[in-house]
Amino acid sequence: MVAGVARQALLFVVLALLVGASEALPQPVPAAIPAPAVGGGLSAAPRVGSTFRNLDPSYHRASLWARARSLIVGGTWLVGERRVVPLPIVHPDLTALRANSSRATATWIGHATVLVQLDGVNFLTDPIWASRSGPFGGLVGVGRYTPPAIAFDDLPRIDFVLISHDHYDHLDEPTVRHLARQFNPRFVVPLGIKAWLEDRGIRNVVELSWGESVRIGGVTVVCTPAQHGSGRTLVDQGRRLWASWAVLGTKRFYFAGDTGYYEHFKEIGAALGPFDLAALPIGSYTPRALARPVHMSPEEALQAWQDLHATKFLGIHWGTFALAREPYDEPPRRIAEEVVRRHLDADSVWILPPGATAAW
C-alpha cells in the first residue's frame, strides 16, 4: 500500500515537471490593444533579475519539497476524501444574466471564478471549468468536488477575463482556450502571462504590472499588488507576476485572486477605495505553517475587507477543489463566527452558494 501511494505521488510530481507545449489555437485578429496607463499610489512589483518578489521584506515561502510532501502526505488527491462534499448549487437566471445591461451583479461559479456584470460589460475572474486542476489539461492533479454552477455554453457574452497568476487552479489551459474560441474576450493578465497565452495562439491579451491600468468598454481595470507566487513547473518559479485587480466604473469591484495577508490591502484601499464589492479568498489556508504567507485565513480575509474600505464582502476560493486540509465547510463557519466576534454587519458579508447572483 505504501509503495503504491509512493509510486502515485512520484508520478504526480514527475508529470507536474514535464508539462508539454500545446498545439496553438487559431484566433481572430483582435482589435487594437490599448497601451496601459500608469497610475499613482501603488507599489511597483519588486524584481530581482528575472524573478518577481513580494512586498513584505520578511516574506518566506516553504520549500517546494516541503509543499510537495504536505500535498502527498496530507492532501486529498490520492484517495477518496470525507472532508469534502459537493456544495448545493443554485441555478441562476440565465435569461436575466444575458439580458442585463446596467445592473451591477456578481455570480459565484466556483473556486475563484466569478461572473461580474458592471456598466454593460461582462467579465470573469480566474475562470476554471476543469474537473481536475493540474498539468496536461487536468490529466493529473487535484480533483473538483463541486461542479461549475453555470455550464460553459450557458454563459452570457464575455468581454474580458482577469487572471491573477499562473497556478493551475487559476490559469486553466482548457478553459482559456474554450473562452478564446467562443468569445474572443480580452485577457487582462500580469507580466509574463501574455507570452504563455500567445504560445497557445491566444493574442487578444493586455499585460500589466502593479499600478498600471487599461480601459475596456466603460470600466477601468487596474493591476494591484498581491502576496503570492507563481510557477507551473520547477523551472519557472517566480518568472511571471501575480496580482489582484480593481475594476472601476460607476461602482468599484476588487478581486484579490490568491494572496496572503499584508499591508497591500491598506495601500489599495487608500489609493482606489472605497470599493462597493470585494471578492476575497477564504479557503485553502491549511496547514497554516505552510499556507500563511500565500493564503489568508477567514479572519484575515475579513480584515482585508476592512482595509479595502469595501461595502460588501464576497467569500471565494473555497468549497470547490480538494486543495487543503480544512473541512470543506469550515471557512464559512469561521467567517460567521468572526462576524459575530467583531460585531460586523452580517448582511454585508456574503457567503453565496455556487450559482447565486447578488446585486451590488
N, C-alpha and C positions, 0 to 999 in steps of 0.2 A: 504493500500500500504506500509506504513512504517513498519507495523508489519510483513508483508510478507517478505520484504527485510531483516529485523532484523532476522527473522527465518532462511533465506537462509545464512546470514552471520554467525549465530551461528552454523549452520550445517557444514559450511566450516571449521570453527575453530576446532570444535569437531573432525571432520574427520581427520584433519591435525594432531591432537594429538594422534590419535588411529591407526597409521599406523601399520598394522599387519605383522607378519612374513610370508614370501612367500615360496612356495614349492621349494626345492632345485633343481638345474639344473644339470643333469649329464654331466660331462666334460671329454674329453680325458686327459690322464696324460700328463702335459706339459713337454717340455724339461727342463733340469736343469736350474733353475733360478739363474742368476749370483748375487753374493753379490755386494751391492753398494760400489762405491768408494767415498772417501771424498776429496773434493777439497778445495781450499782456496779462500779468498776474498769475501765471502758471509756471512751475519749474520746468526747465529743459530736461530731457531724458539723459541721465548720466551714461557715459560710454567710455570703456577702456579698450582701445584697439577695436576689434570687431565685435566686442561683447557688450551688451547693454547691462546696466546695473540699476538697482533700486535707490530711492532717495535716502532711506534710513541708513546711516553710516554703520549701525550695529547689526544690520540685516545679515543673517546667516542661515542658509538652507541646508538641511540634512543632505548627506552624500547620496549620489544615485544608488549606491549599493544599499544604504540604509532604507531608502524609499522602496527599492525593488524587494528587499527582504520583508518589509512591512506588508507590501501587496501580496507576496507569496504566502506568508505565514498567517496574516490576519485578514486578507482581502476576501471578497465574496465571489471571485470569478472561477474558482476551482470546483466548487461543489454547490449543491442547492443551498439556499440561504433562507433561514426562517425569519431573519430580521427585516426582510423586505417583502412588502405586499403591494400589489398594484393599487394606486390611488383611484378612488371613484372619479370618473370623467363626466364633466358637464358637456352636453352637446351644444355648441354655440349656435347663435342665429346667423347662419351663413349668408342669408339674403340681406340681413341688416349690415353685416360686415362689408359685403360687396357694394352696397348702395351708399355707405357712409362717405360723405364728402366734407364734413365740417366738424363732427363731434370728436373730441379727444378721448380715445379709448385704448385700453391695453388688454390683450387676451393672452393668458399664460398657456403656452402649448406644451411645455415641459422642460425640465432642467433649466438652462439659461436662455431658452428660446421664448421670446415674447413678440407677438404681433402688435405693433403700435400704429395707431392712426392719429395723425395730427395735421391740421391745416391742409387737408386734401391729399396728403401723401401717406403711403403705407410702407412700413419698414419692419424688418426682422432683426432681432439680436441673436448672435451666435447660433444660427439655425442648425439643428441636427434632427434628422428623421431616422437615423440608423437604429437598428435593433441591437447593435453592439458597437461600442466605442473602442477603436484600436486601429492598428495598421492594416494595410491591404483592404481598405474599404470596410473594415469591421469584420474581416475574416476571423481574427482573433481579438481578444480584448475583454472589456468589461460589459456585461450584459445589461440590457434595459429591461426594467420590470414594469414600468408604466408606459404604455404606448403614446405616441403623439396625439394630442387632443383634437387636432384637425388633420384630416387626410391631405396629403400634398396637393392632390388635384382639386381640393375644395378651397384652397387659398384664394383670397382676392388678389388683384394686381399687386405686385411687389415693386416698389420704386427704387428702394435701396436696401442694402444689407450692411449691418455693422458687425465686424469681427473684432473681438477683444484680444485674442492671442492665438497661437498656433497649436495648442494642445488638442488631442484628438476629440475630446468631448465638446470643444468649442469651434473647431475648424474641421468639419466633416466633409471629406472629399466627395463622396457620392451626393451629398445634399447640395453642396455649392454647384456641382456640375448640373444637377437637375434644375436648380434655380436659374442658372445661366441659360440653359436650353429653353426653359418655359417662359421666363420673364425678361431676360437680359437686364437685370437690375444693375445699378451702380454699386459695386462693392467698396465700402469705405473701411480701410484697414490700417493698422500701424506699420511703421517702417519694416521692410523686409518681406512682408507677406504678398506684396504686389508681384514680385518675381515668382513666388511659389504658384500663385494663381495663373500668371501668364504662361508658365511652363505647362499648364494644363489647358491652354487655349482660351482662358477667361481674361479678356482685355478691357472690360468696362470697369476699371479699377482706379481709385484715387487713394494715394498712400500719404499718411500724415504722421507727424511727430507730435509729442505733447505740446500744447499751446497753439497748434495750427488748426485752421478751420476751413470748411468748404460750404458753399451754398448749394442746396438741392431743392428745387421747387420753391416752396415758401418757407423753408426752415434752414437754419444754420447748424451744421454739425461740427462740434468741437472735440478734438482729441485731448483727453485729460489723463493725468497720471493714475497709476495703479501700482500696487506692490505684489509682484508675482514673479514669473519667469517664463521661459519659452523653450521649445525644442521638441522635435518629434523623433529624434534618434540620439545616440550618444555623441555624435559629432557636430550637432548644430545647436547645442545648448547656449541660450542667450544671444543667438545671432539675429533673432527677429524681436522687435519691440512688443511689449504688452501694453495695454491701455484700458481706460474706461472711456465713456462717451457722454457728452451732453448734446441734446438736440433742442434747439431754441427756436420757438415760433411765438404764436400768441400765448402758448403755455410752454413750460420748461420741463424737459424729461431728462433723467440721468440714469445711465446703465453702468453698473460697476464692473461688469464682466466677472473676473475671478481675481480676488485680492485678499491680502491680509490687511489688518487694521493699521493705519498710520496717519500722520498729520496731513497727508494729501487731501483727505476729505474736508478738513477745515479750509485748506487753501482753495479747493474747488468751490466750496460754498461761498467763500468770501469773494471770489473772482466772478462767479457765474450765477450764484443763487440769488434769491431763494428759488428752489425748484418746486414744481407742482406735484411731481411724482418721481420717486427714486426706486429703481429696481435693484435690490441688493441680495447677494448670496447668503443663505442661512444654513447650508449643509456642507458635508464633506470636510468637517473640522476635526476629525479624529483619525489616528491617535494624536492628541493635542501637541505632544512634544515635536512631532514631525510637521504637523499641519499649521501651527500657529503663524509662522512667517508669511504664509501664502493663502490661507483660508480663514475667514472670520468665523468666530462663534456667533450664535444667535444674539447674544448680548452685545457683542462688538458691532454687529450689523445695525442694531438699534441706535448705538452711539454714533455710528457713521451717518445714519439718517438725520440725527440731530445736528451733527457737524455740517451737513449739507444745507441745513435750513429748508428741508423739504416738508411739504404739507402732508403728502400721502407716502406710505411705505408699501412696497410690494416685495414679498419674500420669494426668491427664486433659487435655483441650483439645489434642489432637494427633491426627494421622492421619485426619482426617475432612473438613475443609474446606481448600481451597487459599487460605489466608489470608496466608501469609508466604513468605519466600524460602528458609528452611532446607529441605533434603531431608526428605521425609516420615519417613524412618527415623532421622534424626539425633537427635531428643530422647531416645529410649530408649537409643541408643548412648552419649550423653553422660551420662545417668543412671548407666548401668553403669560407665563409666569413673570417675565421681566417687565412686561407692560404694566402688570399689577404692582410689582415692586417699585417701579419708577413713577407710578401714578400718571401714566401716559394715556392719551386718548385712544382707546381701543378701536373706535370706528375709523381711525386714520391709519391703522396697521392692518394691511390686507394679506391674509394667507389664503389665496384662492385655490379652489380645485382646478385641475387642468381643464381647459376649455372655457372657463368662466371669463366673461368680458366685464370690465369695470370702466365706467366713465370717470374721467378725472379733469 
